[in-house]
């Protein structure tokens, strides 16, 4: 695996800093099945660029997390035009990293990357819980004739019987997804956006406790007022502080083993949205390793 120089990678860390990596950031700007706005192919490079402006000291945790973690960034590489081959490439990368006991953080790209990302996790762990932030349920069997559509991302993950699901922020679901949701209610828990004032985060804590967790974050899970830079924006989503609260609960009570952030469609001149995603990635990594038990 070829890495970018520290200065050009995620966070733009000084090349004088030498560390053994525990995290590898994977830029994977897959854009094959977008159904409204486009631009996700540019997400990874803009997130990495914005990350150079992220303050490395975390005022909440009171230290510089990257010094205790070690973060490297893969050199960008060609993504196959065939989506099945592209997802296989994603799986192979994560499999290599897991064998080295490295935490993968994939920057998308559209949400269809996630079924590729989790394949090696479904093999390594007897059970894996998908912690899913999104405006959309993504439980369609297919969309526009494509079963690997971004609108089917979570359904493809649930094709693996050892995958369970906890979703936050869902506020857009089609009638066709409801039968599958009801049939699989024992392994799917949704914290609907419409119920946000009454979310029981103690219930969430108990649901996720001691589980191996893969975190997938579609940025349209955030409210469109703070994240309009996405192909399918929805009003009524998560705000920054409540998002971090949920992720922190997960980090404290479960074992987060990998993550992806997807569906950023950068808007020229509006760098704050790219910066938000860069900081979110750093917070996910920082919380994960601050509270890691093994």
Secondary structure, 3 states (H helix, E strand, C coil): CCECCHHHCHHHCCCCCCCCCCEEEEEECCCCCCCCCCCHHHHHHHHHHHHCCCCCCECCCCECHHHHHCEEEECCCCCCCCHHHHHHHHHHHHHHHHHCCCEEEEEECCCCHHHHHHHHHHHHCCCEEEEEECCECCCCCCECCECCCHHHHHHHHCCCCCEEEEEECCCECCHHHHHHHHHCCCCEEEECHHHHHHCCHHHHHHHHCCCEEEEEEEHHHECCCCCCCECCCCCCCECHHHHHHHHHHHHHHCEEEEEEEECECCCCCCHHHHHHHHHHHHHHHHHHHHCCCC
